[in-house]
Amino acid sequence: MDALFSRDGQSVNELCDVLPDMTRFGVMKHLKILAEANLVLTEKVGRSKLHYLNPVPIQQIHDRWIAKYAQAGAETLTELSRRLAGPRSP
């Protein structure tokens, strides 16, 4: 996913070049799993397939889970900052 985030629309060969520690079969297997999870979309262009990140489910995860926890942390830090600043003089 990081490789596609860096440059979207890559072929399997291009991804294999970016991921030299993985076999071509391993890259293809990962792409299949990511596609089944709807995290990667594939477009056939001529004889090759280009792979793209699908940002929608990633944003949905962020909205549902991460934003919920980040908001509580931000509120806590805001309150702490307010308390540290002390009472205001008129």
PyMOL Python script that loads the backbone (N, CA, C, O; Angstrom):
from pymol import cmd

cmd.read_pdbstr("""\
ATOM      1  N   MET A   1       0.830  -1.186   0.000  1.00  0.00           N
ATOM      2  CA  MET A   1       0.000   0.000   0.000  1.00  0.00           C
ATOM      3  C   MET A   1       0.876   1.252   0.000  1.00  0.00           C
ATOM      4  O   MET A   1       0.540   2.248  -0.640  1.00  0.00           O
ATOM      5  N   ASP A   2       1.999   1.201   0.717  1.00  0.00           N
ATOM      6  CA  ASP A   2       2.901   2.359   0.725  1.00  0.00           C
ATOM      7  C   ASP A   2       3.456   2.636  -0.665  1.00  0.00           C
ATOM      8  O   ASP A   2       3.600   3.792  -1.063  1.00  0.00           O
ATOM      9  N   ALA A   3       3.766   1.577  -1.399  1.00  0.00           N
ATOM     10  CA  ALA A   3       4.299   1.746  -2.754  1.00  0.00           C
ATOM     11  C   ALA A   3       3.258   2.398  -3.663  1.00  0.00           C
ATOM     12  O   ALA A   3       3.601   3.244  -4.489  1.00  0.00           O
ATOM     13  N   LEU A   4       2.001   2.015  -3.518  1.00  0.00           N
ATOM     14  CA  LEU A   4       0.947   2.628  -4.325  1.00  0.00           C
ATOM     15  C   LEU A   4       0.633   4.037  -3.847  1.00  0.00           C
ATOM     16  O   LEU A   4       0.237   4.890  -4.641  1.00  0.00           O
ATOM     17  N   PHE A   5       0.805   4.283  -2.572  1.00  0.00           N
ATOM     18  CA  PHE A   5       0.605   5.643  -2.072  1.00  0.00           C
ATOM     19  C   PHE A   5       1.670   6.576  -2.648  1.00  0.00           C
ATOM     20  O   PHE A   5       1.387   7.724  -2.988  1.00  0.00           O
ATOM     21  N   SER A   6       2.899   6.066  -2.751  1.00  0.00           N
ATOM     22  CA  SER A   6       3.995   6.876  -3.309  1.00  0.00           C
ATOM     23  C   SER A   6       3.767   7.190  -4.781  1.00  0.00           C
ATOM     24  O   SER A   6       4.018   8.303  -5.241  1.00  0.00           O
ATOM     25  N   ARG A   7       3.283   6.180  -5.516  1.00  0.00           N
ATOM     26  CA  ARG A   7       2.996   6.377  -6.943  1.00  0.00           C
ATOM     27  C   ARG A   7       1.875   5.431  -7.321  1.00  0.00           C
ATOM     28  O   ARG A   7       2.083   4.228  -7.475  1.00  0.00           O
ATOM     29  N   ASP A   8       0.693   5.985  -7.468  1.00  0.00           N
ATOM     30  CA  ASP A   8      -0.496   5.195  -7.780  1.00  0.00           C
ATOM     31  C   ASP A   8      -0.462   4.732  -9.229  1.00  0.00           C
ATOM     32  O   ASP A   8       0.182   5.360 -10.069  1.00  0.00           O
ATOM     33  N   GLY A   9      -1.148   3.644  -9.525  1.00  0.00           N
ATOM     34  CA  GLY A   9      -1.264   3.167 -10.898  1.00  0.00           C
ATOM     35  C   GLY A   9      -0.051   2.393 -11.376  1.00  0.00           C
ATOM     36  O   GLY A   9       0.453   2.643 -12.471  1.00  0.00           O
ATOM     37  N   GLN A  10       0.421   1.457 -10.568  1.00  0.00           N
ATOM     38  CA  GLN A  10       1.600   0.678 -10.938  1.00  0.00           C
ATOM     39  C   GLN A  10       1.197  -0.726 -11.379  1.00  0.00           C
ATOM     40  O   GLN A  10       0.186  -1.277 -10.942  1.00  0.00           O
ATOM     41  N   SER A  11       2.027  -1.284 -12.262  1.00  0.00           N
ATOM     42  CA  SER A  11       1.843  -2.665 -12.689  1.00  0.00           C
ATOM     43  C   SER A  11       2.504  -3.594 -11.672  1.00  0.00           C
ATOM     44  O   SER A  11       3.225  -3.142 -10.782  1.00  0.00           O
ATOM     45  N   VAL A  12       2.250  -4.892 -11.813  1.00  0.00           N
ATOM     46  CA  VAL A  12       2.886  -5.876 -10.929  1.00  0.00           C
ATOM     47  C   VAL A  12       4.405  -5.784 -11.071  1.00  0.00           C
ATOM     48  O   VAL A  12       5.124  -5.836 -10.073  1.00  0.00           O
ATOM     49  N   ASN A  13       4.900  -5.648 -12.310  1.00  0.00           N
ATOM     50  CA  ASN A  13       6.354  -5.546 -12.514  1.00  0.00           C
ATOM     51  C   ASN A  13       6.941  -4.338 -11.792  1.00  0.00           C
ATOM     52  O   ASN A  13       8.004  -4.438 -11.180  1.00  0.00           O
ATOM     53  N   GLU A  14       6.264  -3.211 -11.860  1.00  0.00           N
ATOM     54  CA  GLU A  14       6.751  -2.016 -11.176  1.00  0.00           C
ATOM     55  C   GLU A  14       6.743  -2.222  -9.661  1.00  0.00           C
ATOM     56  O   GLU A  14       7.671  -1.803  -8.969  1.00  0.00           O
ATOM     57  N   LEU A  15       5.705  -2.860  -9.158  1.00  0.00           N
ATOM     58  CA  LEU A  15       5.646  -3.126  -7.718  1.00  0.00           C
ATOM     59  C   LEU A  15       6.729  -4.120  -7.303  1.00  0.00           C
ATOM     60  O   LEU A  15       7.297  -3.998  -6.218  1.00  0.00           O
ATOM     61  N   CYS A  16       7.015  -5.095  -8.154  1.00  0.00           N
ATOM     62  CA  CYS A  16       8.094  -6.045  -7.862  1.00  0.00           C
ATOM     63  C   CYS A  16       9.446  -5.324  -7.771  1.00  0.00           C
ATOM     64  O   CYS A  16      10.287  -5.682  -6.947  1.00  0.00           O
ATOM     65  N   ASP A  17       9.650  -4.311  -8.619  1.00  0.00           N
ATOM     66  CA  ASP A  17      10.894  -3.539  -8.571  1.00  0.00           C
ATOM     67  C   ASP A  17      11.015  -2.761  -7.265  1.00  0.00           C
ATOM     68  O   ASP A  17      12.108  -2.621  -6.717  1.00  0.00           O
ATOM     69  N   VAL A  18       9.884  -2.255  -6.771  1.00  0.00           N
ATOM     70  CA  VAL A  18       9.870  -1.476  -5.533  1.00  0.00           C
ATOM     71  C   VAL A  18      10.004  -2.380  -4.310  1.00  0.00           C
ATOM     72  O   VAL A  18      10.475  -1.948  -3.258  1.00  0.00           O
ATOM     73  N   LEU A  19       9.587  -3.635  -4.455  1.00  0.00           N
ATOM     74  CA  LEU A  19       9.589  -4.590  -3.336  1.00  0.00           C
ATOM     75  C   LEU A  19      10.518  -5.762  -3.664  1.00  0.00           C
ATOM     76  O   LEU A  19      10.044  -6.879  -3.875  1.00  0.00           O
ATOM     77  N   PRO A  20      11.825  -5.525  -3.710  1.00  0.00           N
ATOM     78  CA  PRO A  20      12.758  -6.565  -4.158  1.00  0.00           C
ATOM     79  C   PRO A  20      12.838  -7.787  -3.242  1.00  0.00           C
ATOM     80  O   PRO A  20      13.295  -8.844  -3.675  1.00  0.00           O
ATOM     81  N   ASP A  21      12.407  -7.665  -1.996  1.00  0.00           N
ATOM     82  CA  ASP A  21      12.457  -8.805  -1.079  1.00  0.00           C
ATOM     83  C   ASP A  21      11.285  -9.766  -1.268  1.00  0.00           C
ATOM     84  O   ASP A  21      11.266 -10.852  -0.689  1.00  0.00           O
ATOM     85  N   MET A  22      10.314  -9.364  -2.079  1.00  0.00           N
ATOM     86  CA  MET A  22       9.152 -10.217  -2.323  1.00  0.00           C
ATOM     87  C   MET A  22       9.237 -10.843  -3.708  1.00  0.00           C
ATOM     88  O   MET A  22       9.753 -10.242  -4.650  1.00  0.00           O
ATOM     89  N   THR A  23       8.727 -12.050  -3.809  1.00  0.00           N
ATOM     90  CA  THR A  23       8.646 -12.689  -5.121  1.00  0.00           C
ATOM     91  C   THR A  23       7.470 -12.091  -5.886  1.00  0.00           C
ATOM     92  O   THR A  23       6.592 -11.455  -5.302  1.00  0.00           O
ATOM     93  N   ARG A  24       7.467 -12.302  -7.185  1.00  0.00           N
ATOM     94  CA  ARG A  24       6.349 -11.844  -8.007  1.00  0.00           C
ATOM     95  C   ARG A  24       5.048 -12.486  -7.501  1.00  0.00           C
ATOM     96  O   ARG A  24       4.014 -11.824  -7.411  1.00  0.00           O
ATOM     97  N   PHE A  25       5.114 -13.770  -7.176  1.00  0.00           N
ATOM     98  CA  PHE A  25       3.942 -14.470  -6.652  1.00  0.00           C
ATOM     99  C   PHE A  25       3.459 -13.820  -5.361  1.00  0.00           C
ATOM    100  O   PHE A  25       2.256 -13.658  -5.159  1.00  0.00           O
ATOM    101  N   GLY A  26       4.389 -13.449  -4.489  1.00  0.00           N
ATOM    102  CA  GLY A  26       4.028 -12.794  -3.230  1.00  0.00           C
ATOM    103  C   GLY A  26       3.352 -11.458  -3.459  1.00  0.00           C
ATOM    104  O   GLY A  26       2.365 -11.138  -2.797  1.00  0.00           O
ATOM    105  N   VAL A  27       3.877 -10.670  -4.397  1.00  0.00           N
ATOM    106  CA  VAL A  27       3.275  -9.372  -4.719  1.00  0.00           C
ATOM    107  C   VAL A  27       1.858  -9.582  -5.252  1.00  0.00           C
ATOM    108  O   VAL A  27       0.926  -8.884  -4.852  1.00  0.00           O
ATOM    109  N   MET A  28       1.707 -10.549  -6.157  1.00  0.00           N
ATOM    110  CA  MET A  28       0.388 -10.820  -6.738  1.00  0.00           C
ATOM    111  C   MET A  28      -0.598 -11.303  -5.671  1.00  0.00           C
ATOM    112  O   MET A  28      -1.775 -10.942  -5.697  1.00  0.00           O
ATOM    113  N   LYS A  29      -0.114 -12.113  -4.741  1.00  0.00           N
ATOM    114  CA  LYS A  29      -0.967 -12.611  -3.667  1.00  0.00           C
ATOM    115  C   LYS A  29      -1.437 -11.460  -2.766  1.00  0.00           C
ATOM    116  O   LYS A  29      -2.606 -11.397  -2.386  1.00  0.00           O
ATOM    117  N   HIS A  30      -0.516 -10.555  -2.431  1.00  0.00           N
ATOM    118  CA  HIS A  30      -0.881  -9.393  -1.615  1.00  0.00           C
ATOM    119  C   HIS A  30      -1.895  -8.520  -2.351  1.00  0.00           C
ATOM    120  O   HIS A  30      -2.865  -8.058  -1.750  1.00  0.00           O
ATOM    121  N   LEU A  31      -1.678  -8.292  -3.643  1.00  0.00           N
ATOM    122  CA  LEU A  31      -2.607  -7.476  -4.415  1.00  0.00           C
ATOM    123  C   LEU A  31      -4.002  -8.108  -4.450  1.00  0.00           C
ATOM    124  O   LEU A  31      -5.008  -7.403  -4.376  1.00  0.00           O
ATOM    125  N   LYS A  32      -4.055  -9.424  -4.561  1.00  0.00           N
ATOM    126  CA  LYS A  32      -5.340 -10.124  -4.584  1.00  0.00           C
ATOM    127  C   LYS A  32      -6.086  -9.909  -3.267  1.00  0.00           C
ATOM    128  O   LYS A  32      -7.284  -9.629  -3.266  1.00  0.00           O
ATOM    129  N   ILE A  33      -5.376 -10.042  -2.155  1.00  0.00           N
ATOM    130  CA  ILE A  33      -6.003  -9.857  -0.837  1.00  0.00           C
ATOM    131  C   ILE A  33      -6.464  -8.414  -0.655  1.00  0.00           C
ATOM    132  O   ILE A  33      -7.558  -8.166  -0.148  1.00  0.00           O
ATOM    133  N   LEU A  34      -5.624  -7.461  -1.069  1.00  0.00           N
ATOM    134  CA  LEU A  34      -5.998  -6.050  -0.961  1.00  0.00           C
ATOM    135  C   LEU A  34      -7.197  -5.732  -1.850  1.00  0.00           C
ATOM    136  O   LEU A  34      -8.056  -4.937  -1.469  1.00  0.00           O
ATOM    137  N   ALA A  35      -7.259  -6.346  -3.031  1.00  0.00           N
ATOM    138  CA  ALA A  35      -8.396  -6.136  -3.936  1.00  0.00           C
ATOM    139  C   ALA A  35      -9.668  -6.732  -3.340  1.00  0.00           C
ATOM    140  O   ALA A  35     -10.737  -6.129  -3.439  1.00  0.00           O
ATOM    141  N   GLU A  36      -9.567  -7.906  -2.723  1.00  0.00           N
ATOM    142  CA  GLU A  36     -10.729  -8.528  -2.092  1.00  0.00           C
ATOM    143  C   GLU A  36     -11.243  -7.681  -0.929  1.00  0.00           C
ATOM    144  O   GLU A  36     -12.437  -7.687  -0.632  1.00  0.00           O
ATOM    145  N   ALA A  37     -10.348  -6.963  -0.280  1.00  0.00           N
ATOM    146  CA  ALA A  37     -10.733  -6.069   0.822  1.00  0.00           C
ATOM    147  C   ALA A  37     -11.163  -4.698   0.311  1.00  0.00           C
ATOM    148  O   ALA A  37     -11.479  -3.808   1.100  1.00  0.00           O
ATOM    149  N   ASN A  38     -11.173  -4.528  -1.015  1.00  0.00           N
ATOM    150  CA  ASN A  38     -11.558  -3.273  -1.664  1.00  0.00           C
ATOM    151  C   ASN A  38     -10.602  -2.122  -1.339  1.00  0.00           C
ATOM    152  O   ASN A  38     -10.983  -0.954  -1.420  1.00  0.00           O
ATOM    153  N   LEU A  39      -9.370  -2.451  -0.975  1.00  0.00           N
ATOM    154  CA  LEU A  39      -8.372  -1.421  -0.681  1.00  0.00           C
ATOM    155  C   LEU A  39      -7.555  -1.060  -1.911  1.00  0.00           C
ATOM    156  O   LEU A  39      -6.928  -0.001  -1.959  1.00  0.00           O
ATOM    157  N   VAL A  40      -7.562  -1.945  -2.910  1.00  0.00           N
ATOM    158  CA  VAL A  40      -6.849  -1.711  -4.159  1.00  0.00           C
ATOM    159  C   VAL A  40      -7.810  -1.980  -5.308  1.00  0.00           C
ATOM    160  O   VAL A  40      -8.537  -2.974  -5.307  1.00  0.00           O
ATOM    161  N   LEU A  41      -7.803  -1.081  -6.289  1.00  0.00           N
ATOM    162  CA  LEU A  41      -8.599  -1.239  -7.501  1.00  0.00           C
ATOM    163  C   LEU A  41      -7.663  -1.531  -8.662  1.00  0.00           C
ATOM    164  O   LEU A  41      -6.542  -1.025  -8.706  1.00  0.00           O
ATOM    165  N   THR A  42      -8.124  -2.344  -9.597  1.00  0.00           N
ATOM    166  CA  THR A  42      -7.294  -2.737 -10.726  1.00  0.00           C
ATOM    167  C   THR A  42      -7.968  -2.312 -12.026  1.00  0.00           C
ATOM    168  O   THR A  42      -9.177  -2.465 -12.198  1.00  0.00           O
ATOM    169  N   GLU A  43      -7.152  -1.771 -12.941  1.00  0.00           N
ATOM    170  CA  GLU A  43      -7.636  -1.355 -14.251  1.00  0.00           C
ATOM    171  C   GLU A  43      -6.792  -2.024 -15.317  1.00  0.00           C
ATOM    172  O   GLU A  43      -5.565  -1.936 -15.287  1.00  0.00           O
ATOM    173  N   LYS A  44      -7.439  -2.691 -16.255  1.00  0.00           N
ATOM    174  CA  LYS A  44      -6.716  -3.339 -17.342  1.00  0.00           C
ATOM    175  C   LYS A  44      -6.436  -2.302 -18.422  1.00  0.00           C
ATOM    176  O   LYS A  44      -7.351  -1.656 -18.934  1.00  0.00           O
ATOM    177  N   VAL A  45      -5.159  -2.153 -18.758  1.00  0.00           N
ATOM    178  CA  VAL A  45      -4.726  -1.219 -19.789  1.00  0.00           C
ATOM    179  C   VAL A  45      -3.877  -2.010 -20.773  1.00  0.00           C
ATOM    180  O   VAL A  45      -2.732  -2.356 -20.482  1.00  0.00           O
ATOM    181  N   GLY A  46      -4.445  -2.290 -21.930  1.00  0.00           N
ATOM    182  CA  GLY A  46      -3.731  -3.119 -22.900  1.00  0.00           C
ATOM    183  C   GLY A  46      -3.521  -4.511 -22.334  1.00  0.00           C
ATOM    184  O   GLY A  46      -4.467  -5.185 -21.928  1.00  0.00           O
ATOM    185  N   ARG A  47      -2.250  -4.931 -22.317  1.00  0.00           N
ATOM    186  CA  ARG A  47      -1.923  -6.260 -21.810  1.00  0.00           C
ATOM    187  C   ARG A  47      -1.568  -6.267 -20.326  1.00  0.00           C
ATOM    188  O   ARG A  47      -1.347  -7.330 -19.746  1.00  0.00           O
ATOM    189  N   SER A  48      -1.514  -5.109 -19.720  1.00  0.00           N
ATOM    190  CA  SER A  48      -1.130  -5.068 -18.304  1.00  0.00           C
ATOM    191  C   SER A  48      -2.280  -4.557 -17.449  1.00  0.00           C
ATOM    192  O   SER A  48      -3.267  -4.020 -17.953  1.00  0.00           O
ATOM    193  N   LYS A  49      -2.127  -4.737 -16.153  1.00  0.00           N
ATOM    194  CA  LYS A  49      -3.094  -4.238 -15.180  1.00  0.00           C
ATOM    195  C   LYS A  49      -2.391  -3.204 -14.318  1.00  0.00           C
ATOM    196  O   LYS A  49      -1.258  -3.408 -13.883  1.00  0.00           O
ATOM    197  N   LEU A  50      -3.065  -2.106 -14.078  1.00  0.00           N
ATOM    198  CA  LEU A  50      -2.546  -1.080 -13.193  1.00  0.00           C
ATOM    199  C   LEU A  50      -3.330  -1.130 -11.892  1.00  0.00           C
ATOM    200  O   LEU A  50      -4.544  -1.336 -11.887  1.00  0.00           O
ATOM    201  N   HIS A  51      -2.624  -0.940 -10.806  1.00  0.00           N
ATOM    202  CA  HIS A  51      -3.220  -1.057  -9.473  1.00  0.00           C
ATOM    203  C   HIS A  51      -3.227   0.314  -8.805  1.00  0.00           C
ATOM    204  O   HIS A  51      -2.241   1.050  -8.841  1.00  0.00           O
ATOM    205  N   TYR A  52      -4.364   0.635  -8.195  1.00  0.00           N
ATOM    206  CA  TYR A  52      -4.572   1.939  -7.563  1.00  0.00           C
ATOM    207  C   TYR A  52      -5.100   1.739  -6.146  1.00  0.00           C
ATOM    208  O   TYR A  52      -5.863   0.809  -5.880  1.00  0.00           O
ATOM    209  N   LEU A  53      -4.687   2.618  -5.246  1.00  0.00           N
ATOM    210  CA  LEU A  53      -5.275   2.612  -3.907  1.00  0.00           C
ATOM    211  C   LEU A  53      -6.717   3.083  -3.988  1.00  0.00           C
ATOM    212  O   LEU A  53      -7.044   3.976  -4.769  1.00  0.00           O
ATOM    213  N   ASN A  54      -7.561   2.489  -3.191  1.00  0.00           N
ATOM    214  CA  ASN A  54      -8.936   2.953  -3.058  1.00  0.00           C
ATOM    215  C   ASN A  54      -9.017   3.682  -1.721  1.00  0.00           C
ATOM    216  O   ASN A  54      -9.046   3.035  -0.674  1.00  0.00           O
ATOM    217  N   PRO A  55      -9.054   5.005  -1.733  1.00  0.00           N
ATOM    218  CA  PRO A  55      -9.018   5.754  -0.472  1.00  0.00           C
ATOM    219  C   PRO A  55     -10.323   5.724   0.315  1.00  0.00           C
ATOM    220  O   PRO A  55     -10.330   6.074   1.496  1.00  0.00           O
ATOM    221  N   VAL A  56     -11.417   5.317  -0.303  1.00  0.00           N
ATOM    222  CA  VAL A  56     -12.722   5.385   0.362  1.00  0.00           C
ATOM    223  C   VAL A  56     -12.770   4.524   1.622  1.00  0.00           C
ATOM    224  O   VAL A  56     -13.114   5.049   2.681  1.00  0.00           O
ATOM    225  N   PRO A  57     -12.439   3.209   1.567  1.00  0.00           N
ATOM    226  CA  PRO A  57     -12.526   2.430   2.805  1.00  0.00           C
ATOM    227  C   PRO A  57     -11.514   2.876   3.857  1.00  0.00           C
ATOM    228  O   PRO A  57     -11.770   2.750   5.054  1.00  0.00           O
ATOM    229  N   ILE A  58     -10.376   3.392   3.424  1.00  0.00           N
ATOM    230  CA  ILE A  58      -9.377   3.885   4.375  1.00  0.00           C
ATOM    231  C   ILE A  58      -9.930   5.110   5.104  1.00  0.00           C
ATOM    232  O   ILE A  58      -9.756   5.246   6.315  1.00  0.00           O
ATOM    233  N   GLN A  59     -10.594   5.996   4.368  1.00  0.00           N
ATOM    234  CA  GLN A  59     -11.207   7.175   4.987  1.00  0.00           C
ATOM    235  C   GLN A  59     -12.336   6.766   5.925  1.00  0.00           C
ATOM    236  O   GLN A  59     -12.517   7.371   6.982  1.00  0.00           O
ATOM    237  N   GLN A  60     -13.101   5.736   5.541  1.00  0.00           N
ATOM    238  CA  GLN A  60     -14.184   5.268   6.406  1.00  0.00           C
ATOM    239  C   GLN A  60     -13.647   4.709   7.720  1.00  0.00           C
ATOM    240  O   GLN A  60     -14.233   4.931   8.779  1.00  0.00           O
ATOM    241  N   ILE A  61     -12.542   3.989   7.651  1.00  0.00           N
ATOM    242  CA  ILE A  61     -11.907   3.485   8.875  1.00  0.00           C
ATOM    243  C   ILE A  61     -11.468   4.659   9.742  1.00  0.00           C
ATOM    244  O   ILE A  61     -11.689   4.666  10.953  1.00  0.00           O
ATOM    245  N   HIS A  62     -10.849   5.643   9.117  1.00  0.00           N
ATOM    246  CA  HIS A  62     -10.410   6.827   9.855  1.00  0.00           C
ATOM    247  C   HIS A  62     -11.594   7.512  10.529  1.00  0.00           C
ATOM    248  O   HIS A  62     -11.545   7.832  11.717  1.00  0.00           O
ATOM    249  N   ASP A  63     -12.650   7.732   9.764  1.00  0.00           N
ATOM    250  CA  ASP A  63     -13.811   8.438  10.311  1.00  0.00           C
ATOM    251  C   ASP A  63     -14.461   7.671  11.453  1.00  0.00           C
ATOM    252  O   ASP A  63     -14.900   8.259  12.441  1.00  0.00           O
ATOM    253  N   ARG A  64     -14.518   6.352  11.307  1.00  0.00           N
ATOM    254  CA  ARG A  64     -15.220   5.555  12.311  1.00  0.00           C
ATOM    255  C   ARG A  64     -14.386   5.306  13.558  1.00  0.00           C
ATOM    256  O   ARG A  64     -14.922   5.327  14.666  1.00  0.00           O
ATOM    257  N   TRP A  65     -13.086   5.070  13.403  1.00  0.00           N
ATOM    258  CA  TRP A  65     -12.274   4.646  14.545  1.00  0.00           C
ATOM    259  C   TRP A  65     -11.249   5.677  14.979  1.00  0.00           C
ATOM    260  O   TRP A  65     -11.234   6.086  16.140  1.00  0.00           O
ATOM    261  N   ILE A  66     -10.417   6.089  14.085  1.00  0.00           N
ATOM    262  CA  ILE A  66      -9.282   6.932  14.475  1.00  0.00           C
ATOM    263  C   ILE A  66      -9.746   8.312  14.906  1.00  0.00           C
ATOM    264  O   ILE A  66      -9.289   8.828  15.926  1.00  0.00           O
ATOM    265  N   ALA A  67     -10.645   8.914  14.146  1.00  0.00           N
ATOM    266  CA  ALA A  67     -11.114  10.260  14.495  1.00  0.00           C
ATOM    267  C   ALA A  67     -11.780  10.271  15.865  1.00  0.00           C
ATOM    268  O   ALA A  67     -11.667  11.243  16.612  1.00  0.00           O
ATOM    269  N   LYS A  68     -12.474   9.181  16.190  1.00  0.00           N
ATOM    270  CA  LYS A  68     -13.156   9.092  17.493  1.00  0.00           C
ATOM    271  C   LYS A  68     -12.141   9.186  18.634  1.00  0.00           C
ATOM    272  O   LYS A  68     -12.378   9.885  19.619  1.00  0.00           O
ATOM    273  N   TYR A  69     -11.027   8.493  18.506  1.00  0.00           N
ATOM    274  CA  TYR A  69     -10.020   8.499  19.566  1.00  0.00           C
ATOM    275  C   TYR A  69      -9.170   9.764  19.538  1.00  0.00           C
ATOM    276  O   TYR A  69      -8.750  10.252  20.587  1.00  0.00           O
ATOM    277  N   ALA A  70      -8.919  10.288  18.368  1.00  0.00           N
ATOM    278  CA  ALA A  70      -8.128  11.516  18.256  1.00  0.00           C
ATOM    279  C   ALA A  70      -8.869  12.698  18.860  1.00  0.00           C
ATOM    280  O   ALA A  70      -8.250  13.572  19.466  1.00  0.00           O
ATOM    281  N   GLN A  71     -10.186  12.735  18.701  1.00  0.00           N
ATOM    282  CA  GLN A  71     -10.970  13.838  19.233  1.00  0.00           C
ATOM    283  C   GLN A  71     -10.854  13.909  20.754  1.00  0.00           C
ATOM    284  O   GLN A  71     -10.694  14.992  21.317  1.00  0.00           O
ATOM    285  N   ALA A  72     -10.935  12.766  21.412  1.00  0.00           N
ATOM    286  CA  ALA A  72     -10.818  12.750  22.876  1.00  0.00           C
ATOM    287  C   ALA A  72      -9.448  13.248  23.309  1.00  0.00           C
ATOM    288  O   ALA A  72      -9.344  13.998  24.280  1.00  0.00           O
ATOM    289  N   GLY A  73      -8.406  12.848  22.614  1.00  0.00           N
ATOM    290  CA  GLY A  73      -7.053  13.299  22.935  1.00  0.00           C
ATOM    291  C   GLY A  73      -6.890  14.787  22.722  1.00  0.00           C
ATOM    292  O   GLY A  73      -6.250  15.464  23.527  1.00  0.00           O
ATOM    293  N   ALA A  74      -7.462  15.305  21.647  1.00  0.00           N
ATOM    294  CA  ALA A  74      -7.376  16.743  21.363  1.00  0.00           C
ATOM    295  C   ALA A  74      -8.120  17.544  22.417  1.00  0.00           C
ATOM    296  O   ALA A  74      -7.650  18.599  22.844  1.00  0.00           O
ATOM    297  N   GLU A  75      -9.274  17.054  22.838  1.00  0.00           N
ATOM    298  CA  GLU A  75     -10.033  17.745  23.879  1.00  0.00           C
ATOM    299  C   GLU A  75      -9.258  17.765  25.189  1.00  0.00           C
ATOM    300  O   GLU A  75      -9.251  18.778  25.889  1.00  0.00           O
ATOM    301  N   THR A  76      -8.608  16.663  25.526  1.00  0.00           N
ATOM    302  CA  THR A  76      -7.814  16.588  26.747  1.00  0.00           C
ATOM    303  C   THR A  76      -6.652  17.572  26.694  1.00  0.00           C
ATOM    304  O   THR A  76      -6.382  18.275  27.669  1.00  0.00           O
ATOM    305  N   LEU A  77      -5.962  17.622  25.549  1.00  0.00           N
ATOM    306  CA  LEU A  77      -4.831  18.551  25.415  1.00  0.00           C
ATOM    307  C   LEU A  77      -5.286  20.004  25.462  1.00  0.00           C
ATOM    308  O   LEU A  77      -4.594  20.854  26.022  1.00  0.00           O
ATOM    309  N   THR A  78      -6.432  20.290  24.885  1.00  0.00           N
ATOM    310  CA  THR A  78      -6.964  21.653  24.927  1.00  0.00           C
ATOM    311  C   THR A  78      -7.284  22.061  26.366  1.00  0.00           C
ATOM    312  O   THR A  78      -6.966  23.171  26.793  1.00  0.00           O
ATOM    313  N   GLU A  79      -7.908  21.162  27.095  1.00  0.00           N
ATOM    314  CA  GLU A  79      -8.231  21.441  28.500  1.00  0.00           C
ATOM    315  C   GLU A  79      -6.962  21.613  29.325  1.00  0.00           C
ATOM    316  O   GLU A  79      -6.894  22.508  30.168  1.00  0.00           O
ATOM    317  N   LEU A  80      -5.965  20.778  29.100  1.00  0.00           N
ATOM    318  CA  LEU A  80      -4.697  20.890  29.811  1.00  0.00           C
ATOM    319  C   LEU A  80      -4.028  22.228  29.506  1.00  0.00           C
ATOM    320  O   LEU A  80      -3.531  22.899  30.411  1.00  0.00           O
ATOM    321  N   SER A  81      -4.018  22.607  28.254  1.00  0.00           N
ATOM    322  CA  SER A  81      -3.429  23.888  27.862  1.00  0.00           C
ATOM    323  C   SER A  81      -4.149  25.049  28.545  1.00  0.00           C
ATOM    324  O   SER A  81      -3.510  25.991  29.012  1.00  0.00           O
ATOM    325  N   ARG A  82      -5.477  24.979  28.603  1.00  0.00           N
ATOM    326  CA  ARG A  82      -6.269  26.026  29.246  1.00  0.00           C
ATOM    327  C   ARG A  82      -5.932  26.114  30.743  1.00  0.00           C
ATOM    328  O   ARG A  82      -5.785  27.207  31.289  1.00  0.00           O
ATOM    329  N   ARG A  83      -5.814  24.959  31.392  1.00  0.00           N
ATOM    330  CA  ARG A  83      -5.504  24.952  32.819  1.00  0.00           C
ATOM    331  C   ARG A  83      -4.085  25.461  33.097  1.00  0.00           C
ATOM    332  O   ARG A  83      -3.858  26.182  34.069  1.00  0.00           O
ATOM    333  N   LEU A  84      -3.151  25.087  32.252  1.00  0.00           N
ATOM    334  CA  LEU A  84      -1.763  25.534  32.434  1.00  0.00           C
ATOM    335  C   LEU A  84      -1.613  27.034  32.240  1.00  0.00           C
ATOM    336  O   LEU A  84      -0.750  27.666  32.849  1.00  0.00           O
ATOM    337  N   ALA A  85      -2.459  27.598  31.386  1.00  0.00           N
ATOM    338  CA  ALA A  85      -2.405  29.033  31.131  1.00  0.00           C
ATOM    339  C   ALA A  85      -2.877  29.818  32.364  1.00  0.00           C
ATOM    340  O   ALA A  85      -2.539  30.991  32.527  1.00  0.00           O
ATOM    341  N   GLY A  86      -3.654  29.164  33.221  1.00  0.00           N
ATOM    342  CA  GLY A  86      -4.109  29.808  34.439  1.00  0.00           C
ATOM    343  C   GLY A  86      -5.273  30.748  34.215  1.00  0.00           C
ATOM    344  O   GLY A  86      -5.727  30.953  33.089  1.00  0.00           O
ATOM    345  N   PRO A  87      -5.746  31.313  35.313  1.00  0.00           N
ATOM    346  CA  PRO A  87      -6.884  32.220  35.200  1.00  0.00           C
ATOM    347  C   PRO A  87      -6.461  33.504  34.496  1.00  0.00           C
ATOM    348  O   PRO A  87      -5.331  33.974  34.625  1.00  0.00           O
ATOM    349  N   ARG A  88      -7.403  34.043  33.756  1.00  0.00           N
ATOM    350  CA  ARG A  88      -7.144  35.297  33.037  1.00  0.00           C
ATOM    351  C   ARG A  88      -7.484  36.478  33.936  1.00  0.00           C
ATOM    352  O   ARG A  88      -8.451  36.449  34.697  1.00  0.00           O
ATOM    353  N   SER A  89      -6.668  37.507  33.825  1.00  0.00           N
ATOM    354  CA  SER A  89      -6.932  38.750  34.583  1.00  0.00           C
ATOM    355  C   SER A  89      -7.859  39.632  33.764  1.00  0.00           C
ATOM    356  O   SER A  89      -7.715  39.736  32.546  1.00  0.00           O
ATOM    357  N   PRO A  90      -8.838  40.285  34.459  1.00  0.00           N
ATOM    358  CA  PRO A  90      -9.740  41.196  33.720  1.00  0.00           C
ATOM    359  C   PRO A  90      -9.039  42.444  33.268  1.00  0.00           C
ATOM    360  O   PRO A  90      -9.654  43.305  32.639  1.00  0.00           O
TER     361      PRO A  90
END
""", "prot")
cmd.dss("prot")
cmd.show_as("cartoon", "prot")
cmd.util.cbc("prot")
cmd.orient("prot")
